[in-house]
Amino acid sequence: QIRSEILSGRIGLAENRLPLATDIRDVDPSDIIDLRSSSLEQNDAPKLAEQTLREGLAGVVTLAAGVGSRWTDGAGVVKGLHPFCRFHGQHRSFVEVHLAKSRKTSRQYGSQVPHVFTTGYLTHGPIEDFLNQHKHFGCEGSVYLSQGMSVGLRMIPTVRDLIFYWEETPHQMLDEQQQKVRESAHAAIAAWARATGEASDYIDNLPEQCMHPVGHWFEFPNMLRNGVLARLLAAQPQLKYLMLHNIDTLGASLDPRSLAAHIESGACLSFEVIGRRIEDRGGGLARVDDKLRLLEGMAMPSDRDEFKLSYYSSMTTWISIDPLLEVFGLNRSLLQDREAVDQSVRRIASRMPTYLTIKDVKKRWGLGQEDVFPVTQFEKLWGDMSSLSDVKCAYLVVDTARGQQLKDPAQLDPWVRDGSAAYVDGLCDWKS
């Protein structure tokens, strides 16, 4: 269905965008809860949140299903296992850092924090082996792996989408000769797309490079479909809240102030945002046609609209479990009903927008030779849950150190120098 709509022109990179007439405005200070101020400390909310943690009412969901293509410029890897930074005399992986934070929270509040890692077709086996090899870094019994239940097959891009990608998205202008080389490469890629078959299956590579995760919206539904949420609630029936975050959002933790703000708001979902910096691209918090929501960069009618926005999404989300199950038309007892769960996921998925994106994928020829090809894939994104009218949302402004994401190894040096690495180190307990 997606392929036929691509070929007919009903779906494409240009169609990701909202109409030009869409009214997009920056948020008003009254729309958000600014946790950078000390207002919450003047009441008992943080103390109540600490009691919530002592009673084991909160857990963590870390999204680790992606293949880290931005981290490696096209190669499919298990980003969560990369020993990216040195802490306490040893290089640590993303997975180990997140478990060290949960271990510290568990010891601080005397209650075991359940920690879920969502995995995909490429990452599940390696992460499972890694955790078993290291005995779950001292968190045995509280670590769950939520295996992906959905996967996509990449496609050859259409020439229409390639031209949009090259001409409508920002690219550095080169000198005359370099520009000619770039245009020649573009012409060669367009000819390859025509010859191979526009919108046809991309199968001329290793199977792992031909498939793709279909967006982080599916990760919570995966927990419904693969039974992980049911097992989690059976083991800890008192569980009421989850903190969902990207694996590269290293500063995210079970912070009592953020949890308190979420509880006080009465929201189903509370999204954390940070002050926008010049390098933060990809959407943010906006008032769209008078509805406050997270807006993806791909949906911006114009690139200029993004510069109106003051806040950038870290995608860290506080979830109230039972209200979110209600949005899906479920409750705790229905989690065992496979048919009801599948129907509920399909129903909500039909209300979520589908984005087309172009990703670079490496094709290795052997003897050290490799090429990078652009391919098309489709995604549904978690932030668009804020666009649903029946989901009550709140928005929490947090410090940059908490919400910053590491998408590119080039960020590591400034991340260490600006104190963010030290901030993360302070959240961790390395004694497993």
N, C-alpha and C positions, 0 to 999 in steps of 0.2 A: 504494500500500500504506500509506504513512504517513497519507494523507488518510483512508482508511477506518478506520484504527486511532484517529485523532483523533476521528472522528465516533462511533465505538463506545465511546469513553471509555477505551480501553486505553493511549493515549498522550495526555499533556497536561502542562501545567506542574506539576501536583501529582505526576504520575508520574515527573518528573525526580528526585524525592527518594528516597533509600534508606528502607527501613522504619524506623519509630520505634524498633524493638528493636535496631537496629544499634549495636554497641559502638564508639564513637568516642572515642579518647583522644589526649592530646598525646604527642609523641615523647619518648623518653629521650635524654639527651645522648650515650649510647653508640651511638645509631642514626645519627648524623650526623657529618660531617667539618667542623669549624668552622675555616674559613680566616681568620677574624678573629684567631686566635691565631698564634703564630710557630712552631708545632711542625714544620711542613713545612720550615722553613728550616734545621733541624738535620740534615737529611740531604741527599743528592745529587739528590733528586727534581726540584727546580726546574731544576738544571743539565741534567738529562736532558731535561726538557721544552723548555728552550731549544735543545738540540741537535735535538730533534724539529722545532722551528720552522725551524731553519737548513736541515734536510734537506727542507723542504717537505711535511711529513707531515700538516699541519693546514690546514683551510679554514673559511670562514664561510658560513652560510646565514642570510639576513635575510628574515623573513616580511613581505612588502609587498603581499599580495593583498587585504587588507580595504579597505573603502570609508570608513573613518573616521567612522562615524555618531555615535559618542560625541564625537568631536572637534568636530563641527559641529551637534550636536543634531538629527540626522536627514538632513542633506543628504549625498548621495553625492559624495565627493571622493577625490583621490589624496593621502592624508595624507603619504606619503613625500616629496612635492615641495613641501611647505609650508615657506617660509623662516621658521622659527619662532623663531630666536634669532640674536643678533649675536655672531659670533666673528671676532676679528682684523679689525675694521672693516667687516665685511660680514655680512649676514644669510644664514644657511646652512640648507639643507633637511636633512631626516632622511637622505636618500640620500647627500648630500655628506658629512655627518658620519661615516657608517659607512665610506665609502670612504677618508676621511682617516685613520681608525684603521687600516684594512688597509694603507694606503700607508706609515704609520709603522712598522708591524710588518714589512712587506717590506723597508724600508730598514734597520731595526734589525738584522734577522737575515740579510740578504742573500739572501732567497729569496722569490719571488713568491707572495703569498697569494691563492689562488682565492677569489672572492667571488660567491656566488649570491644573487640577489634573486628570491624567488618572487612571481609576479604573478597577477592575476585578470582577469576579463572587463573590468573597468573600468580597471584600473591598468596593464595590460601596454603598450598603445600609448603612453600619455603617458610612462611611465618609460623606454621604449626611445628615444623621441624626445629626451627630456631628456638621457639619457646620451650619445647621439650628438651632440647639440648642444654638449655640454661636453667632448667627446672622452674620456668616461669618467673625467674628472678625473685624468688621468695614469695610469690603471690599465688601459689597453688590453691586451687579450689575457688578462686574468685575471678579467673580469666576465662572468657568465653570467646569463641571464634564464630562469627556470623557469616557463613559462606554465601556468596552471591548466588541469586536465583535467576538472574537475567544477564544476557550478554548480547552484544551486537556484532554484526559483520560489516567491516569497513567497505566503502564503495569507492569506485573511481569518480573523481569530481567531474561535474559538468564544466564545459568551457565558460558558460555563463557565470557560474559561481567563482571560477578561477579569476575571471576578469574583475568581478566585484571585489574579490579578496585582494588583488594586486592594486586596483585603482582607487577603491573606496576606503581602505584601511590605511593608517599612517605608515609610511615607509621613508627612510632616509633618502634624500636625493643625492646621487653620485655625480662625479664628473662625467664629461661627455663619453669618454671611451668605456668607463666602467658601466655607465647607464646602457650603452649598446650591448655589452656582455649580458647584463641582467635581462634586457628585453629579448635577446636571443635565447637565453635559458627559458624565459617564459613561453616563447613561441614553441620551443621543443617540448615543454611540458604539456601545452595545449594540444599539440599534435599527438603526443602519447595518449592523452585522455580520449581524443576522437578515435584513434586507432584501436584502443583497448575496449572502448565502449562506455560512453558516459552513463554514470549511475549504475554500472554493472558491478558485480561482486569483485572486491579486491582480494585475489587469492594467490598472486604471484609473489609470495614471501613465506617466511616461516608462519605456521598457524597462529602462534602467539602474537605475531605482528599484524595479522589480518583481522583479529577480533579486537573488540574494545569494550570497556565498561560503558554502560548506557546512562551515566550521570548519577550524582550522589543523592538525587531524590529517592532512588530505589533502595537505599540502604536501610531505612526504617521499615519499609514494606518487606524487605528481605528478612528482617528479624521476625516479622509476623509469619511469613511463609515457611521459613526453615525451622521454626519452633524455638528459636533461641530466646525470644521474649517470654514465651510460655515457661520455658525451663528456668529462666531468671526469676520470674515471679513465683514459681513453685518453690525455688530455693530461698527466696527472700520476699515473702508475700507482703511485707510492710513497705516495699519499695514504691515510691510515689513520683520521683523526679529522675530525669536523666540529663546529663550534660553531653551534647553531641558536638564534636569538633573535628576539623581536619587534622590529619597526622602531622602536617607541617605548621600548625598553630601551636607552637611549643609552650607559650606562656599560659595557655588555658589550663585551669585547675578548678577543683571544687572550692571556690572562694566563697566564704560565708556571706560576704556583702552582695555578691552577684546573685547567689541563691536567695538571699533575703529579699532583694528587689523583685525577683521573679515571683516569689510567694506572695508578696504584698500586692503585686499588680493584678493577681488573679487571672493571668493570661494562660492560654494553652501553650503558646510558644513565646519565649523571650529571646530575641536576637541581639547579640553583642555587636556593636560597631565601634570604630575608632576614628579619630580625626584624620581626614584625608591629607595625604602627602602628595607631592608632585608626581611621584612614581607609582602611586596607587591607581591602577586602571582596571576596569571590569565592572563598573556600576557602583551602586551604593544605596543609601537610604534616601527616598524621595517621596514627595506627595504627587501621585499620578492621578490626574482627573479627580482630584480631591480625596483620594484614598492613600493613606500612609502605607508604604510597602517597600520591600527591597526590590530594586530594579537592576536586572543584569545588564552588563555593558553591551551584550549582543542585541538587546531589545531597545537600546537608545535610538530614537529617531535620527539624531544627529550626534556626532562626536562632541560638539560643543555643549550639548546638554549635560554631559558628565561633569564639566567644570563648574556647573551651578551647585553641585552637591558638596556639602561640608563633611559628610560622614561616609566611610567606606566599610563594607561588611567584612567581618572576620569569619563569618559563617558559624561561629560558636553559638549554639542554641540550647537554651534551657527548656526541657520538655516536661509538661505535666502529663503523665502517662495516661490516666483514665480519660481526661478531656480529649486527648488526641485519638485514643481508641474510639471515642464517641463520634469524632469527625469521620472516621472510617466506617462507622456503623457497627462497631464491635464493642465487646466488653471482655473482661478477663476470662469468663467462662467460655466464650465463643472462640477463643484462640485455638482450641483443640479441633474446631470444625474447619477442616481444610477447604471445603467448598465455599463456605461463608467468607473465609479469609481471602481466597483468590478473587471472589466476586467483588469484595470491598476494595481490594487493591486496584483491580481493573477500573472500577467506577471512579475512584479518585484520580487515577492516572489519566483518564479521559478528560479530566478538567484541567490538567496541567499542560502548559505549552511545551512543544517539542522544538528544540533548536538544532540547526545544522551547523557544524563547525568543520574547519579544515585543520588537520593536524599533520605535522611532518613525521614521516616514518622512515627508518633506515632500512635499506636493502643491502645486505652484505653479499658480495660476489666471491669472496675468498681472496687469499694472498694479500690481505690488508686493504682491499679495494671495497668501497661502499658508496652508495648514492642515497640521497634523501628525496623521497617523493611526497607530494601533498595528497592526502586522502580525505574523504568525507566521512564523518560519523555523526550520529544523532545523540542527543542528550536531553534528559529532563533534570532540572536543577532544584535543589532543596529550598533555596531562597524564595522561589515562586509560591511556596505555601503561604507566604504573607499576602498574596493576591486573592486568596479565597475568602469570600465574605463571611463564611461560618467559622473561621479560625480567628480567635481573639489573640492578638499579638501585642507584645511590648518591645521596646527598643532601649537597650542599655549601652551608654557610652562608657567605654573602659580605656585604660591607659594603653598606649601603643605597644609597650613591652608585653602586655597580656594578649593583644589581638593580632600582632604582626605575624605574617605568614612567610615561610622560607620556600619560595618557588624556584629559585635559581641559585646555584652554588656561588655566583658572584655576590650574593647578598651576605654571605657568611662573614666576610671581613668587617663590613660596617656593623653587622649584628653583634659581633664580639666587641668592637670598639665602643659602641654606644651604650654598653651596659646591659643589653638584652640577654646575653648569655649568662651573665652573673645573676640576673633576675631569675632565669630559669633554674640555675644551679641552686638558688635559695629555696625553690619549691620542692626539691628532690631529697630523698633519703637513699643514699647509695649503698647502705649496709643491708644487702639482701641475704 
